[in-house]
Amino acid sequence: TNATQYFFRGGHLVVTPGFLIFMTVLCLYLVGDGLRDALDPRLKTH
């Protein structure tokens, strides 16, 4: 019951952590994808 009052009165308390988690996962995905592209010998077509 106490959580609902924070959810409606302080939306930023819910949105900010969710956005930061999303950005962290996105950055880790992009770094991993870049490492795979750089280090996977099967992707090189030379």
Backbone as CSV, one residue per row, in Angstrom:
resi,resn,N_x,N_y,N_z,CA_x,CA_y,CA_z,C_x,C_y,C_z
1,THR,0.823,-1.203,0.000,0.000,0.000,0.000,0.857,1.253,0.000
2,ASN,1.966,1.240,0.675,2.830,2.416,0.687,3.519,2.631,-0.653
3,ALA,3.772,1.562,-1.368,4.463,1.685,-2.652,3.604,2.389,-3.691
4,THR,2.289,2.211,-3.633,1.437,2.831,-4.648,1.437,4.343,-4.528
5,GLN,1.539,4.872,-3.337,1.562,6.328,-3.209,2.847,6.902,-3.792
6,TYR,3.966,6.200,-3.654,5.206,6.660,-4.271,5.147,6.526,-5.791
7,PHE,4.485,5.491,-6.257,4.383,5.270,-7.696,3.622,6.399,-8.373
8,PHE,2.548,6.862,-7.765,1.733,7.904,-8.391,2.260,9.306,-8.107
9,ARG,2.862,9.531,-6.951,3.350,10.873,-6.636,4.776,11.104,-7.101
10,GLY,5.550,10.065,-7.175,6.949,10.212,-7.570,7.290,9.284,-8.709
11,GLY,6.752,9.563,-9.866,6.991,8.713,-11.028,8.456,8.597,-11.394
12,HIS,9.218,9.647,-11.117,10.645,9.609,-11.420,11.371,8.564,-10.579
13,LEU,10.811,8.202,-9.436,11.428,7.180,-8.595,11.316,5.794,-9.218
14,VAL,10.395,5.636,-10.145,10.223,4.363,-10.844,10.907,4.407,-12.206
15,VAL,10.777,5.514,-12.907,11.276,5.619,-14.282,12.802,5.698,-14.322
16,THR,13.403,6.443,-13.419,14.852,6.643,-13.453,15.632,5.336,-13.295
17,PRO,15.367,4.520,-12.280,16.109,3.256,-12.189,15.848,2.324,-13.374
18,GLY,14.625,2.294,-13.861,14.320,1.460,-15.018,15.090,1.899,-16.245
19,PHE,15.185,3.206,-16.455,15.930,3.743,-17.590,17.416,3.430,-17.452
20,LEU,17.953,3.565,-16.254,19.372,3.287,-16.046,19.690,1.804,-16.241
21,ILE,18.804,0.930,-15.812,18.998,-0.502,-16.054,18.957,-0.783,-17.549
22,PHE,18.016,-0.171,-18.255,17.918,-0.344,-19.702,19.198,0.118,-20.392
23,MET,19.717,1.277,-20.018,20.928,1.805,-20.643,22.136,0.919,-20.349
24,THR,22.221,0.383,-19.134,23.325,-0.505,-18.778,23.301,-1.770,-19.624
25,VAL,22.134,-2.371,-19.761,22.011,-3.589,-20.567,22.316,-3.297,-22.029
26,LEU,21.842,-2.170,-22.542,22.116,-1.798,-23.927,23.613,-1.610,-24.158
27,CYS,24.288,-0.926,-23.255,25.729,-0.704,-23.404,26.500,-2.018,-23.348
28,LEU,26.128,-2.904,-22.423,26.802,-4.199,-22.346,26.568,-5.017,-23.616
29,TYR,25.381,-4.942,-24.163,25.081,-5.643,-25.416,25.952,-5.110,-26.554
30,LEU,26.053,-3.790,-26.661,26.831,-3.200,-27.747,28.317,-3.499,-27.602
31,VAL,28.831,-3.473,-26.385,30.240,-3.812,-26.160,30.485,-5.274,-26.522
32,GLY,29.610,-6.155,-26.096,29.758,-7.568,-26.425,29.677,-7.825,-27.917
33,ASP,28.781,-7.133,-28.593,28.649,-7.279,-30.040,29.911,-6.786,-30.746
34,GLY,30.453,-5.682,-30.279,31.688,-5.166,-30.859,32.865,-6.096,-30.633
35,LEU,32.948,-6.677,-29.438,34.021,-7.631,-29.166,33.890,-8.872,-30.041
36,ARG,32.671,-9.336,-30.233,32.462,-10.496,-31.103,32.891,-10.177,-32.525
37,ASP,32.519,-9.007,-33.007,32.904,-8.614,-34.362,34.420,-8.513,-34.495
38,ALA,35.092,-8.032,-33.461,36.536,-7.838,-33.531,37.314,-9.140,-33.360
39,LEU,36.787,-10.078,-32.595,37.578,-11.247,-32.226,37.149,-12.553,-32.886
40,ASP,36.019,-12.599,-33.535,35.535,-13.850,-34.130,36.175,-14.054,-35.499
41,PRO,37.026,-15.063,-35.634,37.707,-15.256,-36.926,36.766,-15.719,-38.038
42,ARG,35.635,-16.298,-37.705,34.705,-16.769,-38.739,34.034,-15.611,-39.468
43,LEU,34.012,-14.430,-38.862,33.357,-13.291,-39.500,34.266,-12.577,-40.502
44,LYS,35.553,-12.855,-40.450,36.486,-12.189,-41.368,36.427,-12.863,-42.730
45,THR,36.256,-12.065,-43.764,36.088,-12.610,-45.119,37.328,-12.425,-45.979
46,HIS,38.484,-12.188,-45.380,39.709,-11.964,-46.161,40.184,-13.247,-46.753
